[in-house]
Amino acid sequence: MTVPAIREAIKLWILLLFSPTALSISDLSDSRGVVLPMGARMLTGKRTLCPDGSGSQKFGYIQVSPITKYFYAAIEADKDPASAPTFVYFEGGPGGSSVAAALQLNGPCIRDFVTRRLRLNLYSWTAQANGVWIDAPAPTGFSVGPVTRGLEDFILDIYDVRVLDGQEKAKYFLKFWPVDTFLNDQEIQQELGVSKKWERSNAEVVAVQQGPRRACLPHKVFHAYNKYTAYNTTYFVTSLLDKGFKVLVMNGDQDYITNSVGAETWVLNLKGADKYGEKLRGVPPTPVKFGGVELGKMRALEYPNQARLAFIEVCGSES
């Protein structure tokens, strides 16, 4: 397979991930990985990832190849899910489990550090939108299958300008209550319909918690896909805008690795069919407030094809 052919396959794959039809009912499967013609497996009686949440929850696998299946968790919005927007969440890493983010960041319930129990998340994204969290690429989290060779081989040809991964986190510790015990609990796994041992799979975070020996042994997903961070992906953003999608980019003003200055620069230089970045450059930043408190500043613009582009710099945030 030639490099141009691989590049086109990558473009198609990423665009399909963001397509509103990529998660159609016929593509969803039950917890055993068997495709169901009428819908995904629906939990009855329990809401595993948020017992007190109001939105219904579905779990299962998306069969993406004969030997690879991606685990997903789909949670409906708290209010009017039929008309609410839908987001698809992929954790970074590469190789980080999105299910972990649902329990620590943006899901309806988060794991409390003190009580070690699930509690309602006041800032859940599902308060306003339906959410789908996908463990990808395989074998991240509960997903099953080998690391994709075609993409890995293509990435190996990219010139490596990075520093060694993990070094930037050597001086501080991220204090999170680990969700490993929760997701590896036998009863929880039975409700989710999985039997695989769950691992966070993010080598950098795990290395901080488990010492320097683990830092020298990065997870195979992280190792295989990390060079992708050196690849210019702005083409995919402009492709989404050209198709009329809404794109939101957020960055913390205290992040010195992927800093907000750099993020805003690439957003304001986006090309595409309508000179998206150049037009957004003409929009002055406006304060984003909640409860009278300024949380950040935002530039936002709607284009003639109904595409929307926004950049938010979050105050006092690392990422």
Secondary structure, DSSP 8 states (H G I E B T S, - for coil): --HHHHHHHHHHHHHHHT-TTTT-GGG-B-TTS-B-SS---B--S--TT-TT-SS-EEEEEEEEETTEEEEEEEE--SS-TTTS-EEEE---TTT--HHHHIIIIISSEEE-TTT-SEEE-TT-GGGTSEEEEE--STTSTT-BS---HHHHHHHTTS------TTGGGTT-------SHHHHT-HHHHHHHT--S------HHHHHHHH-HHHHTS--HHHHHHGGGGGS--HHHHHHHHHTT-EEEEEEETT-SSS-HHHHHHHHTT--TTTTHHHHHHTS--EEEEETTEEEEEEEEEE-TTS-EEEEEEETT---
